[in-house]
Amino acid sequence: MSYTTFDYSNIKLRSTPGKPTDGVQLTKEPFDGNATLYDVAYTVTASIKNTGSVSGCEVAQLYLSYPASQTKQPIRSLRGFDKLCLNKGQTKTATFKIRQKDHAVWDVVRQTWTIPKGEFTVYVGSSSRALPLKTTLKVS
């Protein structure tokens, strides 16, 4: 709960392949790809503005929807969050790292993690029911 209001804008998605930098314990899980499951694949940013009359904190959340071919996946999955404290009128950027595992699914036949081909939808908002920003991620 907050005593102020926030506005979300300017969602951006960019490919940023690289190794994890947040102290993740690497595992030997099988992965059908050239990177490890915990390598960063993409970075999503969004601008959050405190539009109220008092300072406050907001937890921006990133959700991911899988391609339509992945019928056994949830409608949306929480894949990241970023807590921002803003003075009234202040704008900050929420930043989310999408790792390979964040958009992978387990292939029971091949017994490995795979990334499905198709169009993922990336959402950013204050909760799973308030997602004003979205963009697409195409995997071919």
N, C-alpha and C positions, 0 to 999 in steps of 0.2 A: 504494500500500500504506500502511496505517496501523496503528499499534499500539494503537488504541482502536476503539470502536464508536460508531455513530450511529443515532439514531432519527428518522424522518421523520413529520411529522404536520401537520394543519391546512392543507391546500391551499385556496387561495382564488383565484378568477378574477374580475377585474372589468374592465369596459370603461373604457379610459383614452385616448380619442383625443387625439392631440397630435403635434407635430412632434418629430423625433428630436433628442436632446440629446447624443449621443455622438460628434459630429464626422463623421457619415456623409457621404460625398460624394454629393450628389443627382445622379441621372441623368435622362435624358429617355426612359426606357423607357416604352412604351405601357402604360397601366393602365386597365382598365374600371371606374373608380370615381371618386369625388369627391376622394379624398385622393391623395397620392403613394405610391409603393410603400414608401417608407421611413418613413412616418408610423407612430407607435405606435398600435396598435388595442386591445391588452389588456395587463394586468399580471397576472402569476401570482406568488403568494407561497406559501412553505411554511416551516414551522418545522423546524429541524434541531437536535437535542440530542445533545451528546457524553455517551453513557451509559457510557463506559469509565472507567478509573482514571488516565489520563494525558491531557494536552493533545494535540490533533491537528488536522489540517486535512482538510476534506472538500470534494470538488467535486460539488455538486448539479447534476444535469442535467435539462433539460426536453426531452421528446420530444412530437411531435405525430403523430396518426394522422388521415388524411383521411376524409371521409364514404365510405360503402360504394360510392357511385356512381363514385368515382375509382379504378377498378380498376388503372390503370397507375401508381399512386403506391406508394412503398415502404410496408411495414407500419407503420414508425415512422421519423420523421426527427428528428435532433437539431436543436433550434432555439434552445438557450441553455444556459449553464452559469454557476455562481456559486461561487467558491471561498471557503469560510468556515473560519477558524481559531478553534477553540473550546477553552477550558479545560475540564477535567473537570467535568461537571454543567451546563455553560453551554448555553443555547439562543440561537440567532440565527435571523433570517429571511433565507431565500434569496429574491431578487427577480429575476424574468425579465420582459423586455419582449417582447411579440409584435408584430412589425411587420406591415403589410399583406402584404409579400412573403413573410413566414414561412408564411402559409397560403394563398398564391396558387398557381395553376398556369398554365402557358402554354397558351393556346388556339391551336392550330395553324391552325384555320380562320379565325378572326378576327384572328390575329396580334397578340394582346395578352395581358397577364396578367389573369386573372380569379380571383375567390374563389368556389369552388364552394358551392352551397347544401347544407345538411345538417348532420349532427352530427359535429364533430371530437372526438377524445379527446385530452386533455392529460395527460401523465404526468410525474411528478417522482420521481427516485431517484438512486442512485449510479452506475448504468450501464444500458445498454439491456436487461440481463437482470435487473436488480434495481430495479423501479419500483413501490414500495409505495403511491404516491399517484396518484390519477387523478380527473379531473373532465371534464365535457363542455362544449363550446362549440357553441352552435346558431347557424347562419347561415341567415337566411331572406331 
